[in-house]
């Protein structure tokens, strides 16, 4: 048992807020130590000036609910202020009405701090589990922007802060607690912020599109296909706005000189195409219409000029575009399957046989390259 001089006089703020027993150990109690969160014995609900509005006071730890079985979730207070900050993201910070109000960027950073989130670990985890099959982010650029955001207090980047939040949501495994839904307050509010920011001047920021695609992938992977479909519709619209001009996707040729350089937008379009086909296949009856079929003219030439060999190469970006090209073919086949034209259905069946035969013959009896492109073709 700890001696009296090793104990705080009262419970820490986190244990008081959670209405849990505190062992009062110094410098931090066992509960806070196990959760790797800040343990504050001096804080009281009214001890810290608010960053939210004049005359109001709030504790940073009031922004999150810490849970033993999974990651933290947002408190109702945090939900209100996040929407407030997202709506004000376009406002002039020198405006008197905005004086003292938090930016979305600073608020998300406070939530990360209160939740005990290590951003470096978060980024590394994302790249270890997702980058090989969803290479839409540049690791070096992500670290640079994050360091700039954290190292320069006067620098505010609401879109990048949202992107970091979406990465954190993306890497969270489903909680096994029967009362914890995968549709967490954190996920719901990230979607709200995404929708609000795309209506602002931030709509031309590629980081916002990347955030949306992470939310779509999370939703699709956690059984929230209808949510994912709605978010993907906004992503498709954003990508269309970011596309400089209509491409000649269906007219491209692979023998017209060097292939175009792959851009961030090409990678995002590839993600849209693959997610679009996956959602359609997951809801074949009743069938959900595809988005990309209506927006093919905006898809970059780099996807149309992907080669079959790229599917089996080591270049992740080229491989990603090649998978998207296969998904486009699958999309055409899906449209033909429900067509009333027997000739169109026959052509679709022929194209499907060619696609599967090409994938199988390429392996020559060796290990089969398992990815969602192959799964879609075989299905």
C-alpha positions in Angstrom: 0.0 0.0 0.0 1.3 3.5 -0.9 2.3 5.8 2.0 0.2 9.0 2.5 2.9 11.2 1.1 2.7 9.2 -2.2 -1.1 9.9 -2.6 -2.9 12.9 -3.9 -5.4 14.6 -1.5 -8.3 13.9 -3.8 -9.4 11.9 -6.9 -8.1 13.0 -10.3 -10.4 14.8 -12.7 -10.8 11.9 -15.1 -12.0 9.5 -12.3 -14.3 12.1 -10.9 -15.9 12.7 -14.3 -16.2 9.0 -15.0 -17.6 8.5 -11.4 -15.0 5.8 -10.8 -12.8 5.0 -7.8 -9.3 6.6 -8.0 -6.3 5.2 -6.2 -4.8 8.7 -6.0 -1.3 7.5 -6.8 1.3 10.1 -7.8 2.2 11.3 -10.3 -0.8 9.6 -12.0 -3.4 7.1 -10.9 -3.4 3.5 -12.1 -6.6 4.0 -14.2 -5.1 7.0 -16.1 -1.8 5.2 -16.5 -3.4 2.1 -18.0 -5.4 4.2 -20.5 -2.3 6.4 -21.2 -4.2 9.6 -20.6 -3.3 12.7 -18.7 -4.0 12.5 -15.0 -4.8 15.8 -13.4 -5.5 16.1 -9.7 -5.8 19.9 -9.7 -8.3 20.3 -12.5 -12.0 21.0 -11.6 -14.9 21.4 -14.1 -14.4 25.2 -13.8 -10.7 25.5 -13.4 -9.7 26.1 -17.0 -10.7 29.0 -19.3 -12.8 28.0 -22.3 -11.5 28.3 -25.8 -15.0 28.0 -27.1 -16.9 31.2 -26.2 -16.5 34.2 -23.9 -17.8 33.5 -20.4 -18.0 29.8 -20.8 -15.6 27.3 -19.2 -14.9 23.7 -20.1 -12.3 21.0 -19.4 -10.5 19.4 -22.3 -11.3 15.9 -20.8 -15.0 16.8 -21.2 -14.6 16.4 -24.9 -14.2 12.7 -24.9 -15.6 9.5 -23.3 -12.8 7.1 -22.4 -13.9 3.5 -22.7 -12.1 0.4 -21.4 -13.0 -1.9 -24.3 -12.1 0.3 -27.3 -11.0 3.7 -28.3 -12.5 6.9 -26.9 -15.7 8.5 -28.3 -16.9 12.0 -28.4 -19.0 13.6 -25.7 -22.2 15.5 -26.7 -20.3 18.7 -25.8 -17.6 17.9 -28.3 -20.2 17.0 -31.0 -21.8 20.5 -30.7 -18.5 22.4 -30.8 -17.1 20.4 -33.8 -20.2 21.2 -35.9 -19.9 24.8 -34.7 -16.2 25.0 -35.7 -16.8 23.3 -39.1 -19.6 25.8 -39.9 -17.2 28.6 -39.0 -14.3 27.2 -41.0 -14.8 29.7 -43.8 -15.2 32.7 -41.4 -12.6 35.5 -41.0 -10.6 34.8 -37.9 -10.1 38.6 -37.5 -13.8 39.1 -37.3 -15.0 40.1 -33.9 -17.7 37.5 -33.9 -15.0 34.8 -34.3 -12.8 36.1 -31.5 -11.9 33.5 -29.0 -13.6 30.7 -30.9 -11.6 27.5 -31.7 -10.7 26.5 -35.2 -11.7 23.0 -36.2 -8.0 22.3 -36.4 -7.2 23.2 -32.8 -10.4 21.5 -31.5 -9.4 18.2 -33.2 -5.9 18.5 -31.7 -7.4 19.0 -28.2 -9.6 15.9 -28.8 -6.5 13.8 -29.8 -4.7 15.1 -26.6 -7.7 14.2 -24.4 -8.0 10.8 -26.0 -4.3 10.0 -25.6 -3.7 9.6 -29.3 -0.2 9.3 -30.6 -0.4 10.7 -34.2 2.9 9.1 -35.3 1.6 5.6 -34.2 -1.7 6.4 -35.9 0.0 7.2 -39.2 2.3 4.2 -39.1 -0.6 1.9 -38.3 -2.5 3.2 -41.3 0.4 2.7 -43.7 1.1 -0.8 -42.3 -2.5 -2.1 -42.7 -4.0 -0.1 -45.6 -1.4 1.5 -47.9 -0.7 -1.6 -50.0 -4.3 -1.8 -51.1 -5.4 1.8 -50.7 -2.4 4.0 -51.7 -4.2 7.3 -51.8 -1.9 9.1 -49.2 1.7 10.2 -49.4 3.5 9.3 -46.2 6.2 11.9 -46.5 3.8 14.7 -47.2 1.5 13.5 -44.4 4.3 13.7 -41.9 5.4 17.1 -43.2 1.9 18.6 -43.0 1.3 17.0 -39.5 4.6 18.4 -38.2 3.7 21.8 -39.5 0.3 21.7 -37.9 1.6 20.6 -34.5 4.7 22.7 -34.5 3.2 26.0 -35.6 0.4 27.1 -33.2 -0.6 30.0 -35.5 -0.9 27.6 -38.5 -4.5 26.2 -38.9 -5.3 23.5 -41.4 -8.8 22.3 -40.8 -8.8 19.9 -43.8 -5.6 18.2 -42.6 -6.9 17.9 -39.1 -10.0 16.2 -40.4 -7.8 13.9 -42.5 -5.9 12.8 -39.4 -9.2 12.2 -37.6 -10.4 10.0 -40.5 -7.1 8.1 -40.4 -7.6 7.5 -36.7 -11.2 6.3 -37.3 -10.1 4.1 -40.2 -7.6 2.1 -38.2 -10.0 1.3 -35.3 -11.1 -2.3 -35.1 -14.7 -3.1 -34.3 -15.4 -3.1 -30.6 -16.7 -6.4 -29.1 -18.8 -4.6 -26.5 -22.5 -5.4 -27.2 -23.6 -1.9 -26.6 -21.0 -0.1 -28.7 -22.0 0.5 -32.3 -19.5 0.9 -35.1 -21.5 4.0 -36.0 -19.7 5.9 -33.2 -20.2 9.6 -32.5 -16.6 10.1 -33.8 -17.5 8.5 -37.1 -20.9 10.4 -37.4 -19.3 13.7 -36.7 -16.4 13.2 -39.0 -19.0 12.6 -41.7 -20.8 15.8 -40.7 -17.5 17.8 -40.9 -16.7 16.3 -44.3 -20.1 17.3 -45.6 -19.8 20.9 -44.2 -16.3 21.5 -45.4 -17.0 20.4 -48.9 -19.6 23.2 -49.1 -17.0 25.7 -48.1 -13.9 27.1 -49.8 -12.1 23.9 -48.7 -14.0 22.0 -51.4 -11.0 22.3 -53.8 -8.6 20.7 -51.3 -7.6 17.1 -52.3 -7.1 16.3 -48.6 -10.9 16.6 -48.2 -11.5 14.1 -50.9 -9.0 11.7 -49.3 -10.8 12.1 -46.0 -14.1 11.2 -47.7 -12.6 8.0 -49.2 -11.3 6.9 -45.8 -14.8 7.4 -44.4 -16.3 5.4 -47.3 -13.9 2.5 -46.8 -14.6 2.5 -43.0 -18.3 2.4 -43.6 -18.1 -0.3 -46.2 -15.8 -2.4 -44.1 -18.1 -2.1 -41.0 -21.4 -3.0 -42.6 -22.5 0.6 -43.2 -22.9 0.3 -47.0 -25.8 2.8 -47.2 -23.8 5.4 -45.3 -20.8 4.7 -47.5 -22.9 5.1 -50.7 -24.0 8.6 -49.6 -20.5 9.6 -48.7 -19.2 8.2 -52.0 -21.6 10.4 -53.9 -20.1 13.5 -52.4 -16.6 12.2 -53.1 -17.5 11.6 -56.7 -18.8 15.1 -57.0 -15.6 16.5 -55.4 -13.4 14.5 -57.7 -15.5 15.8 -60.7 -15.0 19.4 -59.6 -11.2 18.8 -59.2 -10.8 17.2 -62.6 -9.4 19.9 -64.9 -11.3 18.8 -68.0 -13.2 15.9 -69.6 -10.8 13.1 -70.4 -10.9 10.7 -73.3 -10.9 7.6 -71.2 -12.6 5.4 -73.7 -10.4 6.7 -76.6 -7.0 6.4 -74.9 -4.3 4.2 -76.5 -1.3 2.7 -74.9 1.0 3.3 -77.9 0.9 7.1 -78.0 4.2 7.8 -76.2 5.0 7.9 -72.5 2.2 7.3 -70.1 0.9 10.3 -68.1 2.3 10.9 -64.6 0.1 9.6 -61.9 -1.5 12.4 -59.8 -3.2 12.4 -56.4 -6.4 12.9 -58.2 -5.8 9.8 -60.3 -5.3 7.7 -57.1 -8.5 9.2 -55.6 -10.5 8.4 -58.8 -9.1 4.8 -58.6 -10.4 4.6 -55.0 -13.8 5.9 -56.1 -14.0 3.4 -58.9 -13.1 0.4 -56.7 -15.3 1.4 -53.9 -18.2 2.1 -56.3 -18.0 -1.4 -57.8 -17.7 -3.0 -54.3 -20.8 -1.2 -53.0 -22.8 -2.1 -56.1 -21.8 -5.8 -55.7 -22.7 -5.8 -52.0 -26.2 -4.5 -52.8 -27.0 -6.3 -56.1 -30.7 -6.8 -55.1 -32.1 -4.2 -55.0 -29.4 -2.9 -57.2 -27.6 0.4 -56.3 -26.7 2.4 -59.4 -23.0 3.1 -60.0 -21.6 6.6 -59.8 -18.6 6.2 -62.0 -20.7 5.1 -65.0 -22.2 8.6 -65.1 -18.8 10.3 -64.6 -16.4 8.3 -66.8 -15.6 11.3 -68.8 -13.9 12.9 -65.8 -11.7 9.9 -64.9 -8.0 10.6 -65.7 -6.2 9.2 -68.7 -3.7 7.5 -66.4 -6.3 4.9 -65.4 -7.3 4.2 -69.0 -3.6 3.7 -69.9 -2.9 1.2 -67.1 -1.4 -2.0 -68.4 -2.2 -5.6 -67.4 1.4 -6.1 -66.3 0.8 -3.3 -63.7 -1.5 -5.6 -61.8 1.5 -7.8 -61.0 4.2 -5.2 -60.6 5.8 -3.6 -57.5 4.6 -0.1 -58.2 1.7 0.4 -55.8 0.3 3.4 -57.7 0.4 1.7 -61.1 -1.1 -1.4 -59.6 -3.9 0.6 -58.0 -4.8 2.2 -61.3 -4.7 -1.2 -63.0 -7.1 -2.6 -60.5 -9.4 0.4 -61.1 -9.3 -0.2 -64.8 -10.5 -3.8 -64.2 -13.2 -2.5 -61.9 -14.4 -0.2 -64.7 -14.7 -3.2 -66.9 -16.7 -5.0 -64.2 -18.9 -1.9 -63.9 -19.7 -2.2 -67.6 -20.5 -5.8 -67.2 -22.8 -5.1 -64.2 -24.7 -2.5 -66.3 -25.1 -5.1 -69.1 -26.3 -7.8 -66.8 -29.5 -5.9 -66.0 -30.0 -4.7 -69.6 -33.0 -5.9 -71.6 -30.8 -6.2 -74.7 -29.7 -9.8 -75.1 -26.8 -8.8 -77.4 -25.4 -6.5 -74.6 -25.7 -9.3 -72.1 -23.9 -11.7 -74.4 -21.1 -9.2 -74.9 -20.9 -8.8 -71.1 -20.5 -12.5 -70.6 -17.8 -12.7 -73.2 -15.9 -9.9 -71.7 -16.2 -11.5 -68.2 -14.8 -14.8 -69.5 -11.9 -12.9 -71.2 -11.2 -11.0 -68.0 -11.1 -14.1 -65.7 -9.1 -16.1 -68.3 -6.5 -13.4 -68.5 -6.1 -13.2 -64.7 -5.9 -17.0 -64.4 -3.5 -17.6 -67.4 -1.2 -14.9 -66.0 -0.5 -16.9 -62.9 0.7 -20.0 -64.8 -0.1 -22.3 -62.0 1.6 -20.1 -59.4 0.0 -18.4 -56.4 -3.1 -16.5 -57.4 -2.9 -12.7 -56.8 -5.8 -12.2 -54.4 -7.3 -8.8 -54.3 -10.7 -7.3 -54.6 -10.3 -6.9 -58.4 -10.0 -10.7 -58.8 -12.9 -11.2 -56.3 -15.1 -8.9 -58.3 -14.2 -10.7 -61.5 -14.9 -14.1 -60.1 -18.2 -13.0 -58.5 
